[in-house]
Amino acid sequence: VINSRQINLTPTPAELAALFGAGYFLWFIADGSTGIVAGVVGVVVGMILSRVVGVVPGPSWLGRQHVWGAVAVGFLLAMPFVSSGGFRTDQLATAVTWSLIVVSLNLLSGYAGQVSFAHSAFVGVGAYAVAAMIDSAGANILIATLVAVVIAASAGVLVGVPAVRLSGPYLAIATAGLAIVFPDIIRLQELSSVVGGPSGLSLFQHEFGPPVHWSWLTTDRWYYFLALISLGAGSLLVFNLVNSAAGRAMQALSESELAATACGISVPLAKVSAFSISAAMAGFSGVFIFILTNRSVSPDAFDVFLGVNFMVAMILGGLSSIPGSVLGAFIFIFFYREGLSTITSETEDGTNKWLFIGSLGVMSVLVFGSTTVKLLAARFEEAWSWKFARLVTTLLKLGLAVSLAVLIVIAYRQGEGELFNATRLRNGITGLSLVLFILFLPKGLMGLLRDFSGLTWTAIAQGVRRYILVDPTDQPSDSALVSESPGREAIG
Amino acid sequence: VTQFVQQVVTGVFTGSLYGLMALTFVLIWRSSRTLNFGQGEMATFTTFIAWALLLHVSYVLAFALVLPIAFLLGAGLERGLIRQLQGKPALNALLVTLGLFLIFNSLSLSIWGAETHYIEPPVSGSPFDIWGVKIPKYGLFVFGMTIGLTALLFMLFQFTKLGLALRATALNAKAAELAGISTGSMLMVGWGLAAVMGAAVGILIAPIAILTPNMAFGLLLLGFTAGVLGGLDSPGGVVIAGCLLGIIQNLVGAYLDDVVRFLQLPFGIENPNQYRNIVAIALIILVLQVRPGGLFGTANKERA
């Protein structure tokens, strides 16, 4: 669709800034940084490259879904053996568990369209149920987990039944309220004999190692593979569910409950079952993070931010998408959580800090800069002559990139822990990306990838141009598409 | 009886703040048909600004300076952010305000830190004593400010041209636009006013609660509760509901133990104050079951 004449090879200032950032990154990666950061860099570099080599077609197998699926599964299976073990494997297990939680959240909030901030509470119910049973009754963990799943499912029913009459913002209020209140309930003195009050329960005296003694199967890897198998089973469950009659009934809820009723769907049944299945999965996942990996539960672990973070991970990956859930969870754990704390932990040479600052700068310029300027440019062109408008736009872009860089440097120099403290800013960065994603990529990363489904270089270039690097003054590809099929817009 | 009246009076005082908070939700709900989850955190942020100003200027001046700042903040957010989401699914705007929640919480945290700050109440001294009922001076001040602000808002809506335009926009944006009202600016003003009210709540509640970046979690919940009780499109309703909520909370704090003992339930309540927020969420769910549009609100009629 694009031919070489239509592509403007002169980079805009925003792209130059991005290129600079990418080069900066590569230098640090050569210096030995984590692979996830390298991946982020790869994406940025790929975006730049695709801009430059936009006319080169890529191999067709890149577009096949199962190829990517196989790559992803291979990656997940190999990771605990490739990574440096111990702590890193724990992180991986956490990411896999988060994936499962986000899959369950996606069933409820994505497919069935029921906003739930209360997933932190469901996870908490599961984790606390197991912890309490082991702590006070010395129950077998397997049985305790089974019972906990039932308890979490009942919690889902308990929330789902009142939710039948609620929708939209009112449901959001009710679930947000539950998320706020859940730690308060756990802290109640009346319950402290069972759940341990404000200090929670710890299970450090218990061991949940692998049942067989193979040298390669360390405890960390055992937890990881357990979580991975659960994720596989959970994904399969949700995948089959949403492709069944019951699942389609749930999906009908997200469009219009009235229409669903008119189609003969029992809205209460669909809603309550969505809540209970989702809650059961979330409660089950709670066992992995809090019982196996952390071996302790406390009310503070289940604050509002946890539920909000699940939501953010879901949005990052993409609504109503199982692979998107996994992608979102991994990015959340490794970029927003671990990435940000790595930065604070290594302050002597400050390399990691710069890495982070650079990536933030590049992303803001790419995503925010170009698009805002694009909006402004359209205004300018209405008001002034085309040439003058273009000059102003270019100056604006340049000014934006420079001022952003200056701001970041000032924040860094000022800070040294005061103004610029990555741990304290973590929620803000999460929130900022949530806002940016909703504004510019509402379908999430999976939606972005799906739009690249052809995955030839041309398609990537086209997508990148449309999403991020759009230059207000040249938009060649769309007109070509429309002229091929004139009735397309009208029918769609 | 004295104790009962005492609880009711202090309940009304704190409850009026919940009502004011709920009023901010009403303002935004009426203008943009969305909820602002970031409202509480924005209030905390502006309260911190007030705290910083108080190091240099008097209470009245700080109060007066913060309100325009808050207005610009709210109006700017509407113009720069929420406006972009018009015509998109309602969930998008909701999630963006969730992002605001995170952003403002972390801004307050990274600028002012997690330690507690104090705002001295402008009026202090021993409480008035009327037939044994103690009326704290600051509580009375808060109540007076709330009533004053609500009255000001009411007058703005009822007796000015701007208020008429605001009401028209809330009632029917298309028709208002045809009548020559710039609905866009009205939405902006709505958000700005909401931020002003939020800022006022933050400053007023800071001496009672403790000023930390997480001050507003409870406030958000209680504001929502008052909003739901009163109905998100009923400004008068939410103020009354806020006062009711304050009273209920205080009565729960004072009498839950007695109720449990009276009913001879098999457990005792050791610290009834723990139940304040839980009662709020229970109220939300109960009221929404009976009247999904709030006690004084109109139910949302859906057409397919």
Interface residues (C-beta under 8 A of the other chain):
Chain A: G113 V115 P162 R165 L166 G168 P169 Y170 A172 I173 A174 A176 G177 L178 I180 V181 D184 I185 R187 L188 Q189 E190 S256 E257 L258 A259 A262 V304 F305 V308 M311 V312 I315 L419 F420 N421 R424 L425 R426 N427 G428 I429 T430 G431 L432 S433 L434 V435 I438 L439 P442
Chain B: W29 T34 L35 F37 L81 Q84 L85 K88 A90 L91 N92 L94 L95 V96 L98 G99 L100 F101 L102 I103 N105 S106 L107 L109 S110 I111 A114 F217 G218 L220 L221 F224 T225 G227 V228 L232 F267 G268 I269 E270 N271 Q274 Y275 N277 I278 A280 I281 I284 I285 L288 Q289 P292 N300 E302 R303 A304
